[in-house]
Amino acid sequence: MSFVKKDNQRYFNPMRRAILNHGMIQPGDKVAVGMSGGKDSTALLYLLDTIRRQKRLGFDFEIQPISLDMGFEGVDLKPLQEFVSNLGYELEVVPTNIAKVVFDIREERSPCSLCAKLRRGTLYTRAKELGCNKVALGHHLDDAIETYFMNFLFHGQMNSFEPVSYLTKTEVTLIRPLLYIEENEIIRYVKRELLPVIFNPCPVDKQTKREEIKHFVTTIAESYPDVREKFIMGMEQGTAADFWQKSLLV
């Protein structure tokens, strides 16, 4: 791993702050890292491993990388397996028929919701079987903002995903350690460190409503460059709970 002067400012300090601010990881936790093969989950494992090895949290914890074989043809997981192995871990690959269920059996016109539900259910269940009490996903700051606008524009709800969520069904806790890091910073880091990114064979990749919202957020940021910083500030102040309370109506 190479290290440049601003890595602490751009990556390690924001990640450490997110983990400690929201109590994402405690001493002795066994954290499953969901590895999709995309840039975000690859960067998540790489950064989280560095934080663990350098004891930047002040305590130790375990990491268990897990990847789902979605059932798409032509997907080569060997680069991901070698990457994980070089870090000192063994990639747990879980075979599934999710692609067949979503696209062949159900023939979903809007497949993302069902696909996400099946993937997460499988990931959480396997993580629990492996003795993990936490599951870390590679959602970053831009994902949080995009989710907020998707909820607002499509459902009339002013919220995003939670940094930490306890899942009662599987009794594991979902965490998002990249919450304070912008997507552009992750892209820059993955390219610089030559981290492996696996081709996504999903037929609707880059054709979803989220891609529209991503462009929307990018457009806003061109006029208001600090929109991401203000988003974190607004969400963590909890001001949304004060909107239009009935007791204030006259």
N, C-alpha and C positions, 0 to 999 in steps of 0.2 A: 504494500500500500504506500502510495506517495502521500506527501503532506505539504500543503502550501499554507502561507501565512494566515489566510482568511478562513480556513476550514473550520476552526472553532466557532467563528462568528456565523458562518453560513449553515453549518450542519450540526456539529456536536453540541454546542451550547443550546440551540433551539430544541434539539431532540431531548437533551437532558432536562431542560426546563419543562417541556411538555410532560415527560414521564414523572417528574417530581411534583409539578403543580397539580396533576390530576391523580397521583398515586397509582400510576399504571403498573409499576413493578415493585414488588417487595422482596426482601431477602429470602432466598430459597425457592422462589417461584420457578416453575418450569414453563417456559414460554414457547408455544408452537408458532412458527412463522409461516404464514400461508404464502407459498411460492407459486405464482402464476406463470413465471417466466418473463413477465414484463419488467420494465425498468424500475418501477416503484418497489415491488417486492424484493427484487435483487438488491437495490440500494438499501432497503430496510434491513435485510440480513447482514449486509456488509457493515453498515454503520452500527447496528445493534451489537454485532460481534466485537467491534472495536471498543465500544463503550463497556462491554462486559470484560474484555481482556484487560483493558486499562483501568478497570474499577472506577469509572467516572461517576458511578452512582454511590460509591462508598460501600458497596456490598456485592456479593456474588449471586448469580442466578443461572439457570440452565436454558439452553436454546435447542429446539427441535424443529428443523425445517420439514415442511410437508407440502407436497405437490399433488394435484389431482390430474390423473390421466382422463381427459374429457371424452375420449373415444374418437377424436378427429384423426383422420389418416394423415400420414406424412409428418407428424410432429416428432422431432428428435430432441429428447430430453438429456442427451449425453453431455452437452456443454454445461447445462445447469447442474447435473450430477457431479461433474468434475469441479466446477466452481465451489459447490458446497463441500465436497471432499477436501479441497485444498484449504478450506477454512477449518477443517478438523471435525466436520459433522458428516452424518449419513442422511441423504435425502430420502424421506419416506414417500414413496410414490403409491398413490391410492387409485386403483383402476375403477372407472365408472362407465356408465352408458348414458351420461347426461346429454351428450350431443344427439344421440339417437332419440331419446325421449323428447327433447325440446323441438328438434327439427323434423324428425321422421314420424314419430308416433303422434305427438300433439300438434305438429305443424303450426306452431305459434307464429302469428303475424307480428306480435311484439314480444320476442322471446326473452328479453333481458331480465325481466322480473322473475320469471320461472327459473331461468338458468341460475341467477344469483341465489335464489332460495335453495335450489338443489345443491349447488356448490357449497354454500355455507353450512347447510345441514350435514353434508358429508364431512367437511373439514372439521367442524366442531366435534362431531361424534368420534372421528379418528383421533383427534387431539386428546379427548377425554380418555380413550382407550390406551393411549400412550403415556398416560399419567400427567398430562399437561393441565394446569389450572388457568392458564392464560392463552389467548390466541391473538397474535399481533398481525394486523393487516396494513398494507402499504398506502393507505389513504393519506394524502398530503393536504396542504392548505387550500390549493385550488379545488380539490375534490370537495372540501367542506363548503366553499363558497358556491360552487356549482350545484351542490345538493340543496343549499338554501334557496337559490333562485328557482330550481326545479320544483321544490315544494311550494314556493310562493306562486309561481306562474301557472302551474298545472293543478295544484290542490288548494290554493288559498291558505297555506300554512306557513308561518314565519319561523322556521326552525331548520336545523341541519342535524347531522348525525352527532351522537355523543362521543366525547373522547374515550370514555369508559362505559361499557354496558355489561351487566351481569346477565347471563343467559340461563334462566331457571331450568329450561328443559334439559340442557346438557351439563349444567353446573360448571360452566367455564366462563371466564370474563374476557370480553372482547376489548382490545386496546388498539390505539392508533398513534404510535410514537412519532410519526412524521408530520403530525398535525400542524406544526409551526413552520414547516419548510415549504417554500414555493416550488411548483413543478419545474420551472426553468432551472432552478438550482440543482434539482435532482437529475435533469437531463444533462446538465453540464458535468456533474460528478460522474455519472455512468459512462459518459464518453471519455472523460479524462482517465478514469481507472480501468477502462476497457472491460467493463463488467458485461457478462453475457445477457443478451436479450433474445428470447425465443419467439419466432414468428407466430403471430396469432392467426389461426386458420378460421376463426369464426366468420361466417358469411355476412354478418351485419356489423362487423367491426368498422368503426369510424362512420357509421350511418345512422346513429341513434340521436335521440333528443338531447342527450348529454353533450354530444358534439356541438349541437346548436348553441347550447348554453355556454359551453367552453368558449366559443367564438364571441358570444355576448359579453362574457366577463373580460376577455382580452380587449374588446373594444372599450369597455368602461375604464380599464386600467390605462389605456392610452391617454385619456383625458384626466384621470385621477390616479396617478402612479402609486399612491399610498392606500389604495382601496383594500388591499389584503391585510395590511397592518390595522386599519380601522375596523375591518371585519372581526378580527380576533378581539379587539378591544370591546366592540359592541356585544359580541356573543358572551364574553367572560364577565361583563358587567351585569348581564342578565336583564337588560332593559326591556327586552321583548315581553316580559311578564307584566309590564306596566301599560301596555298598549290597550287603550279603550276599555278600561275596567268599567263595569256597569255602575259601580258606586260613584263614578265621576260624571255620569250622564245627568243632565238637568233638563 
